[in-house]
Amino acid sequence: MSSTRVFTLVIALLLAGTPPATAHPRDLERLDRGLVAVRTAGGVFLSWRLLREEVTGHTSTGLTGPAFAVFRDGTRIATVTGSTNHLDPDPGDRYRVVPLGRGAPSRWVSPWDNTFHDLPLRKPPDGVTPTGEAYTYSANDVSVGDMDGDGRYEYVVKWDPSNSKDVSQVGYTGPVHLDTYRFDGTLLHRIDLGVNIRAGAHYTQFLVYDFDRDGRAELMLKTAPGSKVVAPDGSERYVTMPREDVEAGYSHQDDYRMSAADYRRHVVEMFLGWHEHPEVVSGRWPATLEQTFGIPPRYAYPLSTSDAEALADHFLDVYAPSRSARNNLRAFAGFVLDGPEYLTVFDGLTGRELETVRYKPGRHDDGLMWGDYALPRIEPGNRVDRFLAGVAYLDGRNPAAVFARGYYTRSTLVAYRWDGRRLREEWFVDSGWVPMSNPFNDNVHNRDGTDPVYGSLATQGAHSLSASDVDGDGKQEIVYGSATIDDDGSLRYSSSAILPPGSGNPGVRERLGHGDALHVTDIDPARPGLEIYMVHEGARFAPYGYALRDAATGDVRYGAYTGVDTGRGMVGDVRPDVPGLETWASVPGGAGAVGLWSAAGVKLSTEIPGTNQSIRWSADLTTQVLNGAQNATPTIDDWRRGRLLTAEGTRANNGTKGNASLIADVFGDWREELVVRTADSSALRFYTSTEVTHHKLYTLMHDRQYRAEVARQQTGYNQPSYPGFHLASDTDWSRVPR
């Protein structure tokens, strides 16, 4: 018998049975090989994981680590050294890879039947709102976690109703559901958030992570009375309401959604208590509602019910429409402006509730103190219900959950550690209320909050956040848009600049302000540390429409004033002939060509790639872009080579944003998978790149920043996930953390 045959038999005996997941550093997920096999025109493409702890060094093209023996149907067919992929030109039925030396082998896998894999979904039943509007469901955002500790990811799917709303939009929505599935389509459990959690991109930020580091992931998210877990057999269990709420008469049958008549009654109640409002008592707000509306004094305070009703009707029918023709508060309905708010931790495998606490901070009111009545467009329930969430290694070792409320005016963040039994608050950050002289007519943006330490955080948040080690101390900070919170909860900086000529207030120092897109990574490898690229929507009162900043200091390295809401921006290596990552942004209405810029601040062209979402798909370490929104078919496009994939029969999410359900390195080598819903939401469709690459890198999920960014990818306006090091065609492999 040949030595090769003996080796094969020995390996086969050693590898009988299912291998355990490989041991791992304590702060990283314990993942298996993640081997996938895909039939292509050239044969069967195989791709698998290198684990971070297996790295031994580097070369000019990648990292070094174990070589891998590749087996087809029990026969060793190849040894792969310089990468973790292989193309087998002679297709077989079953494949396995085995590291030569220490380390766990892969499971046996069979090639996908197609160039993609479909995970079948169970769509929630259709429903009808209290006003008779029918709605159905579509699969929306997805997050991942290893729920059972076997080294493979399970998938948490958010179901959005067809009447899902932006926070500023009037109307009822159907309840949001979160399903957890295995890769084969097995439904583990469903979380029905109930009628008291509105559906929309800004309401439900769900974190999936192994917070207590026991090898099994938890789910953490905002809940309310009526939220429940539904088992596959249909049995239900509501979250546990605090005893004081039960004693106060709250119930899981409560429905806090407002009708238009409810809202009028709410305004009457608000006006009846005007004389007692702390801001009125302190003298910071006008003593009478007539003063706030600019009408002659007419009523005695405290108001009688009839007088409060008369003022409410004046507000709804006269004052609000006079501020903006878009103010039709007689139609205000579907919002949840009252009732308890909770934060619940669920077991990822069973869906069992582990703990429920009050959501911090509470809403306080319907948005009056948050500035929702102050601007010409009156939007109750808008700024008060803007939520963000993320995962961060604040102490450098243990993952914490960070939940945030508010970013247009008052801005708050709270960090928790989950120890397997209880949530423990690490710190709480609050800018304080943004002062107003008249809550019904004032400019609440671009102002400090009242807190003497965190006041400058107000107005600085983005529609997402990033957990990044901006100062290189091994602990992650929270990049909260134009401001950054240090790992200990202190304010590291709040960025500002001088408004230029032609702006709304030339020569005045102004904060950079809110924006829709935020990207944090090592954009420019020629300088130390990380950079932040962000676009800003402050128009004539924002010093920059787009800017690249030093992540450690918040100082602007380059950017430009645009004078308009600059809504989209992206970074990536689309020009491999230029060092570093490129940056680009989209300005609406042709109000100035932002163009494509180098990391060093050199304008490269006036044309730009798309801005929906980026993906690491190519074999050469460059960046590709996901295009396609609404009813268009999603595509992956390369700035130089053109179209690389057309995801026929699928759709992107979130309207004009055109986001995938998920883009992340969930299996295979270091490249990212594209996860999108089928057009009818009957399945999640997984695509993996089948370009043979000669670069070797550990799975991106073993980079702390990248893994944390995958956990927050579904938050607010979905943003790509970035590692905490420079990853591009010009990567210096000696500088990749290992």
C-alpha positions in Angstrom: 0.0 0.0 0.0 1.4 3.4 -0.9 2.3 6.0 1.8 -0.3 8.3 0.4 -3.0 5.7 0.8 -1.9 5.0 4.3 -2.0 8.7 5.2 -5.5 8.9 3.7 -6.8 6.0 5.8 -5.2 7.3 9.0 -6.7 10.8 8.4 -10.1 9.2 7.6 -10.0 7.3 10.9 -9.0 10.3 12.9 -11.7 12.4 11.4 -14.6 10.1 11.9 -17.5 11.9 13.5 -18.2 15.6 13.9 -15.2 17.7 14.9 -15.4 20.2 17.7 -15.0 23.9 17.1 -11.4 25.0 17.4 -10.1 26.5 20.6 -9.9 30.3 20.5 -8.6 33.3 22.4 -11.1 34.2 25.1 -12.5 37.3 23.5 -13.2 35.7 20.0 -15.9 33.5 18.8 -15.1 29.8 18.6 -15.8 29.1 15.0 -15.4 25.9 12.9 -13.8 25.8 9.4 -16.9 27.2 7.7 -16.1 25.1 4.6 -18.5 25.8 1.6 -18.5 24.1 -1.8 -20.1 25.7 -4.8 -20.5 24.3 -8.3 -19.1 26.6 -11.0 -18.3 26.4 -14.7 -14.7 25.4 -13.9 -15.5 22.8 -11.2 -16.3 22.9 -7.5 -15.0 26.0 -5.7 -14.0 25.4 -2.0 -13.5 28.1 0.6 -12.8 27.8 4.3 -11.7 29.7 7.4 -8.3 30.4 8.8 -8.7 31.1 12.5 -6.8 34.0 14.0 -5.0 32.0 16.6 -3.5 29.8 13.8 -1.5 32.6 12.2 2.2 32.2 12.5 3.6 35.1 10.5 3.3 36.9 7.1 4.4 37.0 3.6 4.2 39.6 0.8 0.7 38.3 -0.1 -0.9 37.3 3.1 -0.5 35.7 6.5 1.1 32.3 7.2 -0.4 29.5 9.1 -1.2 25.8 8.6 -1.4 24.2 5.1 -4.6 22.4 4.4 -5.1 19.0 2.9 -8.2 18.9 0.7 -10.3 15.7 0.4 -12.9 14.8 -2.2 -15.0 11.7 -1.5 -12.4 10.3 0.9 -9.4 10.9 -1.3 -6.8 13.6 -0.8 -6.7 15.8 -3.9 -4.6 18.8 -3.0 -2.5 20.6 -0.4 -3.2 24.3 -0.1 -0.6 26.6 1.5 -0.9 30.2 0.4 -4.7 30.7 0.7 -7.8 29.0 2.1 -9.6 28.3 -1.2 -9.3 25.7 -4.0 -11.0 25.0 -7.3 -11.5 21.3 -8.0 -11.8 20.8 -11.7 -13.1 17.2 -11.2 -16.3 17.6 -9.2 -17.2 15.2 -6.4 -20.0 14.8 -4.0 -18.4 15.4 -0.6 -15.5 17.6 0.5 -13.4 18.2 3.6 -10.3 20.2 4.5 -7.8 19.2 7.2 -5.0 21.5 8.6 -1.6 19.9 8.5 -0.6 20.1 12.1 -2.7 21.3 15.0 -6.2 22.5 14.5 -9.7 21.1 13.9 -10.7 19.8 10.4 -13.8 20.8 8.7 -17.0 18.9 8.5 -17.8 17.0 5.3 -19.9 19.2 3.0 -21.7 18.7 -0.3 -21.6 21.3 -3.1 -24.6 23.7 -3.3 -27.1 22.7 -5.9 -26.9 26.2 -7.3 -24.4 29.1 -7.3 -26.2 30.2 -4.2 -27.8 28.7 -1.1 -31.4 29.3 -0.1 -32.4 29.3 3.6 -36.2 28.8 3.7 -38.1 31.2 5.8 -41.5 31.2 7.5 -43.3 34.4 6.8 -45.5 35.8 9.6 -49.2 35.9 8.8 -50.6 39.1 7.2 -52.5 41.5 9.3 -54.9 44.5 9.4 -54.4 47.8 11.2 -57.1 49.4 13.4 -58.0 51.6 10.4 -58.5 48.6 8.2 -55.3 48.8 6.2 -54.0 45.3 5.2 -50.3 44.6 5.5 -48.0 41.7 4.7 -44.3 41.0 5.6 -40.9 41.0 3.9 -37.6 39.8 5.3 -35.5 42.7 6.2 -32.2 43.0 8.2 -30.3 40.0 9.4 -27.7 39.4 12.1 -25.7 36.4 13.1 -24.6 34.5 16.2 -23.6 31.0 17.2 -26.6 30.1 19.3 -25.7 26.6 20.3 -21.9 26.7 20.5 -21.2 24.4 17.5 -19.0 26.9 15.7 -21.6 27.6 13.0 -23.7 30.7 12.8 -27.5 30.9 13.2 -29.4 33.8 11.5 -31.7 36.3 13.1 -34.2 37.7 10.5 -36.1 40.9 11.2 -39.6 40.8 9.5 -40.8 44.2 8.5 -44.5 44.9 7.7 -45.3 46.5 4.4 -46.6 49.6 6.3 -43.3 50.0 8.2 -42.6 53.8 8.8 -39.9 56.3 9.2 -40.2 57.8 12.7 -41.5 61.0 11.1 -44.3 59.3 9.1 -47.9 59.2 10.2 -49.8 55.9 10.3 -50.1 52.5 12.0 -47.6 49.7 11.4 -47.8 46.0 11.9 -45.7 44.4 14.6 -42.1 43.5 14.1 -41.0 39.9 14.3 -37.5 38.5 14.8 -36.9 34.9 13.7 -33.9 32.8 14.5 -33.0 30.1 12.0 -30.3 27.5 11.5 -28.6 27.5 8.0 -30.8 24.6 6.9 -34.0 26.6 7.6 -34.9 25.2 11.0 -36.8 27.8 12.9 -35.6 28.0 16.5 -38.0 30.7 17.8 -39.8 33.9 16.9 -39.9 37.1 19.0 -43.1 39.1 18.3 -42.5 42.6 19.6 -46.2 43.4 19.7 -48.3 46.5 18.9 -46.4 48.8 21.3 -43.1 48.7 19.3 -43.6 50.6 16.0 -42.0 49.2 12.8 -39.3 51.2 11.1 -35.5 51.5 10.6 -35.1 53.7 13.7 -37.1 51.7 16.3 -35.8 48.1 16.6 -32.0 47.8 16.9 -31.3 44.2 17.9 -28.0 43.0 19.1 -26.9 39.4 18.6 -23.7 38.5 20.4 -22.1 36.2 22.9 -22.1 38.8 25.7 -21.1 36.5 28.6 -18.5 34.6 26.5 -20.0 31.1 27.3 -19.8 30.1 23.6 -23.5 30.8 22.9 -25.0 34.1 21.7 -27.8 36.1 23.2 -30.3 38.6 21.7 -30.7 42.0 23.3 -33.3 44.5 22.2 -36.0 47.0 23.2 -39.4 45.4 24.2 -42.7 46.6 25.6 -46.0 45.3 27.0 -47.2 42.7 24.5 -43.7 41.5 23.4 -43.5 37.7 23.5 -41.6 34.7 22.4 -43.3 32.2 20.1 -41.9 28.7 20.0 -42.1 26.6 16.7 -45.0 24.7 18.2 -47.0 27.9 18.6 -46.7 28.2 22.4 -46.2 31.8 23.6 -44.5 33.5 26.6 -44.6 37.2 27.3 -41.7 39.1 28.6 -41.8 39.7 32.4 -43.2 43.1 33.4 -41.7 44.7 36.5 -43.9 44.1 39.6 -44.5 47.8 40.0 -45.9 48.0 36.4 -48.3 45.0 37.1 -49.4 46.6 40.3 -50.0 49.9 38.5 -52.4 48.1 36.1 -50.3 47.7 33.0 -50.9 44.6 31.0 -49.7 42.7 28.0 -53.1 43.4 26.4 -52.5 47.1 26.5 -52.4 48.9 23.1 -50.7 52.4 23.3 -51.0 53.2 19.6 -52.7 56.6 19.2 -55.6 57.3 17.0 -56.1 60.9 15.7 -58.8 61.4 18.5 -56.3 60.0 21.0 -53.7 62.5 20.0 -56.1 65.4 20.4 -56.9 64.2 23.9 -53.2 63.9 24.5 -52.6 67.6 23.5 -55.5 68.7 25.7 -53.8 66.8 28.7 -50.5 68.4 27.9 -52.0 71.9 27.8 -53.9 71.2 31.1 -50.6 70.7 32.8 -48.8 73.6 31.2 -48.6 75.7 34.3 -46.9 72.8 36.1 -44.2 72.0 33.5 -40.8 72.4 35.1 -39.5 74.5 32.2 -42.5 76.9 32.7 -42.1 77.0 36.5 -38.4 77.8 36.1 -39.2 80.6 33.7 -37.3 79.1 30.8 -40.5 78.7 28.7 -43.4 81.1 28.3 -45.9 81.1 31.2 -48.9 80.9 28.8 -49.6 78.9 25.6 -50.8 82.1 24.0 -47.3 83.5 24.3 -45.9 80.3 22.7 -48.3 80.6 19.7 -48.0 84.4 19.4 -51.6 85.2 20.1 -53.2 87.7 22.6 -53.7 86.5 26.2 -57.1 84.9 26.5 -57.2 82.3 29.2 -56.6 81.9 33.0 -54.2 79.3 34.3 -54.5 76.6 35.4 -56.6 76.0 32.3 -60.1 74.7 32.4 -60.8 71.6 30.3 -62.8 73.7 27.8 -60.0 76.3 27.5 -57.4 73.6 27.0 -59.6 72.1 24.3 -59.9 75.5 22.6 -56.1 75.9 22.7 -55.6 72.4 21.4 -57.9 73.1 18.4 -56.1 76.3 17.7 -52.8 74.5 17.8 -54.0 71.7 15.5 -56.0 73.8 13.1 -54.3 77.2 13.0 -50.9 77.3 14.5 -49.4 74.1 13.2 -50.5 74.6 9.6 -49.2 78.2 9.8 -45.8 76.8 10.6 -45.7 74.4 7.6 -48.3 73.2 5.1 -47.1 69.7 5.9 -48.4 69.9 9.4 -51.6 67.9 9.4 -51.8 66.9 13.0 -55.5 66.0 12.7 -54.2 62.9 10.9 -51.6 62.1 13.5 -52.1 58.4 14.3 -50.3 55.1 14.8 -47.6 56.5 17.1 -46.7 55.0 20.5 -46.0 58.0 22.9 -46.9 56.4 26.2 -46.5 53.1 28.1 -43.6 51.2 29.6 -40.4 50.6 27.7 -38.1 47.7 28.4 -34.7 46.2 27.4 -34.8 42.4 27.3 -32.0 39.7 27.0 -33.1 36.5 25.3 -31.3 33.2 25.1 -30.3 32.8 21.4 -31.0 29.1 21.2 -34.3 28.8 22.9 -35.6 32.3 22.9 -36.1 32.1 26.7 -36.2 35.5 28.4 -33.1 35.9 30.6 -33.8 39.4 32.0 -36.0 42.4 31.4 -35.1 45.9 32.7 -36.4 49.3 32.0 -35.1 51.0 28.8 -32.8 53.8 29.8 -33.5 56.6 29.3 -37.3 56.6 29.0 -39.0 58.8 26.5 -39.9 61.4 29.1 -42.6 62.9 26.9 -43.9 62.8 23.3 -41.0 64.8 22.0 -41.8 68.2 23.4 -38.5 68.4 25.4 -36.7 66.7 22.5 -37.6 69.6 20.1 -40.2 67.7 18.1 -42.6 70.7 18.2 -40.0 73.5 17.9 -39.2 73.5 14.1 -41.6 74.5 11.3 -42.2 70.8 10.6 -43.9 69.6 13.8 -43.2 65.9 14.3 -44.3 64.5 17.7 -42.6 61.2 18.5 -39.7 61.8 16.0 -36.5 62.9 17.7 -37.5 61.1 20.9 -37.7 57.7 19.2 -34.4 57.6 17.4 -32.5 54.6 18.6 -29.1 53.1 17.9 -27.2 50.1 19.3 -23.9 48.4 19.1 -21.3 46.1 20.7 -18.0 47.3 22.0 -15.0 45.9 23.9 -14.8 48.8 26.3 -12.4 47.1 28.6 -10.4 45.4 25.8 -11.6 41.9 26.9 -15.4 41.7 27.4 -18.1 42.7 24.9 -20.5 45.3 26.2 -23.9 46.3 24.7 -24.4 50.0 24.0 -27.9 51.4 23.5 -28.5 55.0 22.5 -31.5 57.3 22.2 -31.5 60.6 20.4 -29.0 62.3 18.1 -30.7 65.3 16.6 -30.9 67.1 20.0 -30.5 65.4 23.3 -28.2 62.5 22.9 -27.8 59.6 25.3 -25.9 56.3 25.5 -25.8 53.6 28.1 -23.4 50.6 28.2 -24.2 47.3 29.8 -22.3 44.1 30.6 -24.2 40.8 30.6 -22.7 38.2 33.0 -25.0 35.4 32.2 -27.5 36.3 34.9 -27.8 40.1 35.2 -27.3 43.3 33.2 -24.8 45.6 34.8 -24.6 49.2 33.8 -21.1 50.3 32.9 -21.8 54.0 32.3 -24.5 56.4 31.1 -23.9 59.4 28.9 -26.4 62.2 28.5 -26.0 65.6 26.7 -28.9 67.0 28.7 -31.8 68.8 27.1 -31.1 71.3 24.4 -32.4 74.6 25.9 -35.4 76.3 24.1 -36.9 79.6 24.8 -40.2 78.5 23.1 -40.8 74.7 22.6 -43.2 75.5 19.8 -40.9 77.9 17.9 -37.1 77.6 18.2 -34.0 76.3 16.5 -33.0 73.2 18.5 -30.2 72.0 16.3 -26.6 72.9 16.5 -26.9 73.7 20.2 -25.2 72.3 23.3 -27.3 70.3 25.8 -27.4 71.5 29.4 -25.0 68.9 30.8 -21.7 70.6 31.7 -19.6 67.6 30.6 -21.5 66.1 27.7 -23.5 69.1 26.4 -21.5 69.3 23.1 -22.6 65.7 22.3 -26.0 67.0 21.3 -26.8 67.2 17.6 -23.6 65.2 16.8 -25.0 61.7 16.3 -25.3 59.9 13.0 -27.8 57.3 11.9 -25.3 54.6 13.0 -22.3 54.3 15.3 -19.0 52.5 15.3 -17.0 50.7 18.1 -13.3 51.3 17.3 -10.1 51.5 19.2 -9.3 55.1 18.1 -6.4 55.7 20.5 -4.6 52.3 20.2 -5.0 51.3 23.9 -6.7 48.0 23.1 -10.1 49.3 24.3 -12.8 50.4 22.0 -14.4 53.8 21.9 -17.8 54.7 20.5 -17.7 56.9 17.5 -21.1 58.6 17.7 -21.1 60.5 14.5 -19.2 63.7 14.9 -18.3 63.0 18.5 -16.5 60.1 20.2 -17.1 58.6 23.7 -14.0 57.1 25.3 -14.0 53.5 26.6 -14.7 54.7 30.2 -17.7 56.8 29.1 -15.9 60.2 29.1 -16.3 62.5 26.2 -13.2 62.2 24.1 -14.0 65.0 21.6 -16.9 66.7 19.8 -15.7 67.9 16.3 -16.4 71.4 15.1 -15.1 73.8 12.4 -15.5 77.4 11.1 -18.4 78.0 8.7 -17.0 79.2 5.4 -18.0 82.2 3.2 -21.4 81.6 1.5 -22.7 79.5 4.4 -25.5 80.4 6.8 -23.2 82.0 9.3 -19.7 82.6 7.9 -16.8 82.8 10.3 -18.7 81.2 13.2 -17.4 77.9 14.7 -20.0 75.2 14.4 -20.2 71.6 15.2 -19.9 69.1 12.2 -23.3 67.8 13.2 -25.6 64.9 12.2 -25.1 62.7 9.1 -26.5 59.6 7.4 -23.3 57.7 6.6 -20.4 56.9 8.9 -17.3 54.8 8.1 -14.4 54.1 10.5 -11.2 52.1 9.6 -7.6 52.6 8.6 -8.4 54.6 5.4 -4.9 56.0 5.0 -2.1 53.5 5.9 0.6 56.2 5.4 -0.4 57.8 8.7 -0.8 56.2 12.1 -4.2 55.3 13.5 -7.7 55.1 12.1 -9.8 57.6 10.2 -13.5 58.5 10.1 -15.3 59.4 6.9 -18.7 61.0 7.3 -21.3 63.0 5.3 -23.4 65.7 7.0 -26.9 67.0 6.4 -26.7 70.4 8.1 -26.6 72.1 4.6 -25.8 75.8 4.9 -25.1 75.4 8.7 -22.7 72.5 8.4 -19.0 73.4 8.0 -18.5 70.3 5.8 -20.9 68.3 3.6 -18.3 65.5 3.7 -15.1 65.1 5.7 -12.3 62.7 6.5 -11.2 63.0 10.2 -8.5 61.7 12.4 -10.3 59.1 14.6 -8.2 59.8 17.6 -8.7 63.6 17.7 -11.7 64.3 15.5 -9.6 66.8 13.5 -10.6 67.2 9.8 -7.9 66.1 7.4 -9.9 67.0 4.2 -13.4 67.7 3.2 -15.6 70.4 1.7 -18.6 72.6 2.4 -21.5 71.7 0.1 -24.4 73.8 1.4 -26.9 71.0 1.0 -27.8 67.8 2.8 -25.1 65.4 1.6 -26.9 62.1 2.3 -24.7 59.3 1.0 -21.0 58.5 1.3 -18.7 55.5 1.1 -15.1 54.4 1.4 -13.3 51.5 -0.3 -10.3 50.4 -2.5 -11.8 51.0 -5.9 -8.5 52.3 -7.4 -5.8 49.8 -6.5 -3.3 52.0 -8.4 -3.8 54.7 -5.6 -2.5 54.1 -2.0 -5.1 53.6 0.7 -8.9 53.6 0.5 -10.8 56.1 -1.7 -13.7 58.1 -0.4 -16.7 59.5 -2.2 -20.1 61.1 -1.5 -23.3 61.9 -3.3 -24.7 65.4 -3.4 -28.4 65.7 -4.4 -29.5 67.9 -7.3 -26.1 68.4 -8.8 -25.1 70.9 -6.1 -21.4 70.4 -6.6 -19.3 67.5 -7.7 -17.9 65.6 -4.7 -16.1 63.1 -6.8 -13.7 60.3 -5.9 -10.8 61.2 -3.5 -7.7 59.5 -2.4 -6.9 58.8 1.2 -4.3 61.6 1.0 -7.0 64.1 -0.1 -6.3 64.2 -3.9 -9.3 64.4 -6.2 -9.1 61.4 -8.6 -12.3 61.9 -10.7 -15.7 63.5 -10.8 -17.4 60.2 -11.3 -18.1 58.0 -8.3 -19.2 54.4 -7.6 -22.5 53.6 -6.0 -23.2 54.5 -2.3 -25.7 51.8 -1.2 -23.3 49.3 0.4 -19.8 48.0 -0.1 -18.6 44.4 -0.2 -15.2 42.6 -0.2 -15.9 40.2 -3.0 -12.9 40.2 -5.3 -9.8 38.0 -5.1 -7.5 41.0 -5.3 -8.5 42.7 -2.0 -10.2 45.6 -3.7 -13.7 46.8 -2.8 -16.9 46.2 -4.7 -20.3 47.9 -4.4 -23.8 46.5 -4.0 -26.2 48.4 -6.3 -30.0 48.1 -6.8 -32.8 49.4 -4.7 -36.5 49.0 -4.3 -37.7 46.8 -7.1 -34.4 46.6 -8.9 -32.4 43.4 -8.9 -29.3 43.7 -6.7 -25.9 43.6 -8.4 -22.3 43.5 -7.3 -20.2 45.9 -9.4 -16.5 46.5 -9.7 -15.4 50.1 -10.5 -12.9 48.8 -13.1 -14.2 45.4 -14.2 -17.9 46.0 -14.3 -20.6 43.7 -13.1 -19.5 40.6 -11.2 -22.9 39.3 -10.0 -26.5 39.8 -10.7 -28.6 38.3 -7.9 -31.6 37.3 -10.0 -34.8 36.8 -8.1 -33.8 38.8 -5.1 -34.4 42.2 -3.7 -32.5 44.7 -1.5 -34.1 46.3 1.6 -34.9 49.7 3.1 -36.2 51.6 0.1 -33.8 53.8 -1.7 -31.0 52.7 0.7 -30.8 49.4 -1.2 -29.2 47.5 1.6 -28.6 43.7 1.7 -30.1 41.8 4.5 -26.5 41.2 5.6 -23.0 41.6 4.1 -20.5 39.8 6.3 -17.8 37.1 6.4 -20.1 34.4 7.7 -18.3 31.4 6.2 -15.5 30.5 3.7 -12.4 32.6 3.5 -11.9 36.2 4.4 -14.2 37.6 1.8 -17.8 38.7 2.5 -21.0 36.8 1.7 -24.0 38.6 0.2 -27.2 37.7 2.0 -30.4 39.0 0.3 -34.1 38.0 0.4 -35.8 36.4 -2.4 -38.4 38.6 -4.1 -41.2 36.9 -2.3 -39.3 36.6 1.0 -39.7 32.8 1.0 -36.0 32.5 1.6 -32.7 34.2 2.4 -30.3 33.7 -0.5 -26.6 33.4 0.2 -23.9 34.2 -2.4 -20.2 33.6 -1.9 -17.4 34.8 -4.1 -15.9 32.0 -6.3 -12.9 33.9 -7.6 -9.8 32.0 -6.6 -7.7 34.2 -4.4 -4.0 33.8 -3.5 -4.3 35.9 -0.4 -4.4 34.2 3.0 -6.1 36.0 6.0 -8.0 34.9 9.0 -11.7 35.2 9.0 -12.7 38.8 9.4 -15.1 37.7 12.2 -11.9 37.3 14.3 -11.2 41.0 14.1 -12.8 42.7 17.1 -13.9 45.8 15.3 -15.3 43.9 12.3 -17.2 41.5 14.4 -18.7 44.4 16.5 -19.6 46.2 13.3 -21.4 43.2 11.9 -23.5 43.1 15.1 -24.5 46.8 14.6 -24.8 46.6 10.8 -28.6 46.5 11.0 -28.7 49.6 13.2 -30.4 52.7 11.8 -29.1 53.2 8.3 -27.1 50.1 7.6 -23.4 50.7 7.2 -20.7 48.3 6.0 -18.5 46.5 8.5 -14.8 47.4 8.7 -11.8 45.8 10.4 -9.6 47.8 12.7 -6.7 47.6 10.3 -6.0 48.6 6.7 -7.5 46.0 4.4 -7.0 46.7 0.7 -4.9 45.8 -2.3 -1.9 47.6 -0.7 -2.1 45.9 2.7 1.2 45.7 4.5 0.8 42.2 5.9 3.4 42.8 8.6 0.9 45.3 10.2 -2.1 43.0 10.3 -2.9 42.3 14.0 -2.3 38.7 14.9 
